[in-house]
Amino acid sequence: MTDRLKNKVAIVTGAASGIGAASARLFASEGASVALADRDHEKMDEIVREINDAGGTAIGIGTDVGNEASIQRMVEQTVEEFGKLHIMYANAGISGRFDLETVNAEDFDKVMHVNLRGPFLCSKYAVPKIADSGGGSVIFTASELALVGSPGASVYSASKAGLIGMARGLALDFADANIRFNCICPGAVDTPMLWGEEKGERDAIEADISSRMPLGRVGKPEEIARSALYLASDDSSFVTGHALVVDGGWTVR
Ligand SMILES: NC(=O)c1ccc[n+]([C@@H]2O[C@H](COP(=O)([O-])OP(=O)(O)OC[C@H]3O[C@@H](n4cnc5c(N)ncnc54)[C@H](O)[C@@H]3O)[C@@H](O)[C@H]2O)c1
């Protein structure tokens, strides 16, 4: 532990699992007070207990990032509890593969609601609090699929590419307030989202991805969390409007 987030307050959405859980643990171990936000209360509370038992400071706030009032409450509750806010890691997202012939507007809206509108509203409510706290960092989890195509993933790709555009715009809007906006573009990472409904075939899928991955394996949630720590901390104090690709070399091909 190097206290890189000492005296900082962070919100991490999607913190009950995968990349969000790993980031909440890492932020707390680096000294931040962390509000974990997720719609899965049970799993979220487990991570909160684990962090507090390890000597960190964490609270859990049941949140649906598809719902504006819920996001507003998440930010207000965090500031009521910790008094400040410096880091908004809008990480929660859902996957979705659709055929253009059968996809309907509701499917499209659902993905956009969680993956793009959610981080937009997290920014809207967090930014005034971060500004009041003297500035800070907003991070979005985009995806390698914001940069390259994948069959059936057009809607998901559009939602994640939208985050990169949004981060660039907001980076300019809030540079004067000392608030930086950046994206992380993970490649295939070992979380429940990657394996999805096809869990039974996990070994075959992992072998297939690994054989095509320049670094020869899928990523670990902790490897994305370390990138989030970089963007959250002063180590990246001159970095804004950036999309940091952390994908084992997938998009280099
Ligand atoms: N795993 C990968 O290979 C991969 C690759 C690129 C990008 N991503 C992105 O990383 C982010 C984190 O995904 P992960 O891989 O850790 O998946 P995950 O399934 O392990 O975790 C996602 C978490 O988000 C929560 N969540 C989903 N919808 C929510 C909502 N409406 N409100 C609140 N919480 C919600 C879930 O309950 C879950 O805890 C996502 O934005 C995802 O699109 C993942």
Ligand as a Chemical Component Dictionary entry (heavy atoms), coordinates in Angstrom:
data_LIG
# 
_chem_comp.id                   LIG 
_chem_comp.type                 NON-POLYMER 
_chem_comp.pdbx_formal_charge   0 
_chem_comp.three_letter_code    LIG 
# 
loop_
_chem_comp_atom.comp_id 
_chem_comp_atom.atom_id 
_chem_comp_atom.alt_atom_id 
_chem_comp_atom.type_symbol 
_chem_comp_atom.charge 
_chem_comp_atom.model_Cartn_x 
_chem_comp_atom.model_Cartn_y 
_chem_comp_atom.model_Cartn_z 
_chem_comp_atom.pdbx_ordinal 
LIG N1  N1  N 0  -15.169 -8.490 -18.649 1  
LIG C1  C1  C 0  -14.806 -8.055 -19.823 2  
LIG O1  O1  O 0  -14.247 -8.800 -20.652 3  
LIG C2  C2  C 0  -15.035 -6.590 -20.194 4  
LIG C3  C3  C 0  -14.395 -6.090 -21.338 5  
LIG C4  C4  C 0  -14.562 -4.768 -21.695 6  
LIG C5  C5  C 0  -15.363 -3.941 -20.917 7  
LIG N2  N2  N 1  -15.995 -4.428 -19.823 8  
LIG C6  C6  C 0  -16.819 -3.507 -19.045 9  
LIG O2  O2  O 0  -16.367 -3.520 -17.706 10 
LIG C7  C7  C 0  -17.425 -3.098 -16.853 11 
LIG C8  C8  C 0  -17.497 -4.036 -15.661 12 
LIG O3  O3  O 0  -17.864 -5.313 -16.115 13 
LIG P1  P1  P 0  -17.303 -6.669 -15.492 14 
LIG O4  O4  O 0  -16.585 -7.381 -16.556 15 
LIG O5  O5  O -1 -16.622 -6.391 -14.205 16 
LIG O6  O6  O 0  -18.682 -7.455 -15.305 17 
LIG P2  P2  P 0  -19.413 -8.076 -14.040 18 
LIG O7  O7  O 0  -20.630 -8.712 -14.582 19 
LIG O8  O8  O 0  -18.460 -8.878 -13.232 20 
LIG O9  O9  O 0  -19.807 -6.792 -13.154 21 
LIG C9  C9  C 0  -20.760 -5.859 -13.564 22 
LIG C10 C10 C 0  -21.424 -5.303 -12.323 23 
LIG O10 O10 O 0  -22.277 -4.246 -12.738 24 
LIG C11 C11 C 0  -23.493 -4.348 -12.023 25 
LIG N3  N3  N 0  -24.571 -3.710 -12.780 26 
LIG C12 C12 C 0  -25.076 -4.066 -13.992 27 
LIG N4  N4  N 0  -26.100 -3.267 -14.313 28 
LIG C13 C13 C 0  -26.251 -2.386 -13.289 29 
LIG C14 C14 C 0  -27.151 -1.319 -13.029 30 
LIG N5  N5  N 0  -28.140 -1.006 -13.881 31 
LIG N6  N6  N 0  -27.012 -0.627 -11.881 32 
LIG C15 C15 C 0  -26.028 -0.943 -11.001 33 
LIG N7  N7  N 0  -25.172 -1.950 -11.167 34 
LIG C16 C16 C 0  -25.272 -2.655 -12.313 35 
LIG C17 C17 C 0  -23.716 -5.849 -11.869 36 
LIG O11 O11 O 0  -24.625 -6.143 -10.806 37 
LIG C18 C18 C 0  -22.302 -6.335 -11.595 38 
LIG O12 O12 O 0  -22.002 -6.340 -10.212 39 
LIG C19 C19 C 0  -18.670 -3.048 -17.725 40 
LIG O13 O13 O 0  -18.955 -1.705 -18.065 41 
LIG C20 C20 C 0  -18.275 -3.840 -18.948 42 
LIG O14 O14 O 0  -19.016 -3.443 -20.087 43 
LIG C21 C21 C 0  -15.829 -5.737 -19.443 44 
# 
loop_
_chem_comp_bond.comp_id 
_chem_comp_bond.atom_id_1 
_chem_comp_bond.atom_id_2 
_chem_comp_bond.value_order 
_chem_comp_bond.pdbx_ordinal 
LIG N1  C1  SING 1  
LIG C1  O1  DOUB 2  
LIG C1  C2  SING 3  
LIG C2  C3  SING 4  
LIG C2  C21 DOUB 5  
LIG C3  C4  DOUB 6  
LIG C4  C5  SING 7  
LIG C5  N2  DOUB 8  
LIG N2  C6  SING 9  
LIG N2  C21 SING 10 
LIG C6  O2  SING 11 
LIG C6  C20 SING 12 
LIG O2  C7  SING 13 
LIG C7  C8  SING 14 
LIG C7  C19 SING 15 
LIG C8  O3  SING 16 
LIG O3  P1  SING 17 
LIG P1  O4  DOUB 18 
LIG P1  O5  SING 19 
LIG P1  O6  SING 20 
LIG O6  P2  SING 21 
LIG P2  O7  DOUB 22 
LIG P2  O8  SING 23 
LIG P2  O9  SING 24 
LIG O9  C9  SING 25 
LIG C9  C10 SING 26 
LIG C10 O10 SING 27 
LIG C10 C18 SING 28 
LIG O10 C11 SING 29 
LIG C11 N3  SING 30 
LIG C11 C17 SING 31 
LIG N3  C12 SING 32 
LIG N3  C16 SING 33 
LIG C12 N4  DOUB 34 
LIG N4  C13 SING 35 
LIG C13 C14 SING 36 
LIG C13 C16 DOUB 37 
LIG C14 N5  SING 38 
LIG C14 N6  DOUB 39 
LIG N6  C15 SING 40 
LIG C15 N7  DOUB 41 
LIG N7  C16 SING 42 
LIG C17 O11 SING 43 
LIG C17 C18 SING 44 
LIG C18 O12 SING 45 
LIG C19 O13 SING 46 
LIG C19 C20 SING 47 
LIG C20 O14 SING 48 
# 
